[in-house]
Amino acid sequence: MGRIFVVELEGRAYKCKFCDTHLALADDLVSRAFHCHRGKAFLFNNAVNVTVGEKEERLMLSGMHTVADVFCCSCGQIVGWKYEVAHERSQKYKEGKFVLESHLVRRGRIVDSIESEFFIDTQTGCSDSEDAQV
């Protein structure tokens, strides 16, 4: 394994709760209306400092999708998933976007700190389903 280079984002950033690695900018947030089996999840246009796992077919609440789990590149914890292919026309807007999982703002997976940064609390194997209520 080689050396890991991480991108430090400027502005309000979502960070991995375990290792503080920046994952996404608040400006790239598309929707807060997503859900996973552990609670809330957020849809982002872009994510950094992540490793994308193998593609797999998943039946989500909004239909069949080809997705890949997304892991923090620093600590290896799962932080969400990436939409590779949406099989239904109405869901095509999700393709290429990232979902970062959260439970409750300020109490669970995303914490708004004094520096106006957000933290993603991660758990292995917790990106099963979502509900697109965009």
Solvent accessible surface area in square Angstrom, and as a share of the most:
residue,aa,sasa,rsa
1,M,216,0.97
2,G,62,0.60
3,R,198,0.72
4,I,74,0.37
5,F,159,0.66
6,V,64,0.37
7,V,77,0.44
8,E,123,0.55
9,L,30,0.15
10,E,162,0.73
11,G,61,0.58
12,R,117,0.43
13,A,0,0.00
14,Y,2,0.01
15,K,22,0.09
16,C,0,0.00
17,K,86,0.37
18,F,114,0.47
19,C,46,0.28
20,D,75,0.39
21,T,13,0.08
22,H,15,0.07
23,L,0,0.00
24,A,2,0.02
25,L,45,0.22
26,A,25,0.19
27,D,131,0.68
28,D,31,0.16
29,L,41,0.20
30,V,59,0.34
31,S,12,0.08
32,R,124,0.45
33,A,29,0.23
34,F,0,0.00
35,H,63,0.28
36,C,9,0.05
37,H,99,0.44
38,R,96,0.35
39,G,27,0.26
40,K,64,0.27
41,A,0,0.00
42,F,2,0.01
43,L,0,0.00
44,F,0,0.00
45,N,66,0.34
46,N,82,0.42
47,A,18,0.14
48,V,40,0.23
49,N,16,0.08
50,V,31,0.18
51,T,75,0.44
52,V,63,0.36
53,G,26,0.25
54,E,157,0.70
55,K,134,0.57
56,E,83,0.37
57,E,100,0.45
58,R,31,0.11
59,L,131,0.65
60,M,7,0.03
61,L,129,0.64
62,S,21,0.14
63,G,10,0.10
64,M,76,0.34
65,H,1,0.00
66,T,14,0.08
67,V,0,0.00
68,A,0,0.00
69,D,29,0.15
70,V,0,0.00
71,F,64,0.27
72,C,2,0.01
73,C,29,0.17
74,S,48,0.31
75,C,51,0.31
76,G,43,0.42
77,Q,51,0.23
78,I,2,0.01
79,V,1,0.01
80,G,0,0.00
81,W,0,0.00
82,K,42,0.18
83,Y,0,0.00
84,E,40,0.18
85,V,59,0.34
86,A,0,0.00
87,H,92,0.41
88,E,82,0.37
89,R,221,0.80
90,S,82,0.53
91,Q,24,0.10
92,K,93,0.40
93,Y,83,0.31
94,K,0,0.00
95,E,65,0.29
96,G,36,0.35
97,K,41,0.17
98,F,20,0.08
99,V,0,0.00
100,L,0,0.00
101,E,1,0.00
102,S,1,0.01
103,H,53,0.24
104,L,95,0.47
105,V,64,0.37
106,R,158,0.58
107,R,200,0.73
108,G,13,0.13
109,R,2,0.01
110,I,1,0.00
111,V,42,0.24
112,D,39,0.20
113,S,29,0.18
114,I,172,0.87
115,E,121,0.54
116,S,47,0.30
117,E,34,0.15
118,F,11,0.05
119,F,33,0.14
120,I,0,0.00
121,D,27,0.14
122,T,1,0.01
123,Q,62,0.28
124,T,104,0.61
125,G,60,0.58
126,C,3,0.02
127,S,4,0.02
128,D,77,0.40
129,S,33,0.21
130,E,0,0.00
131,D,34,0.18
132,A,27,0.21
133,Q,107,0.48
134,V,113,0.65
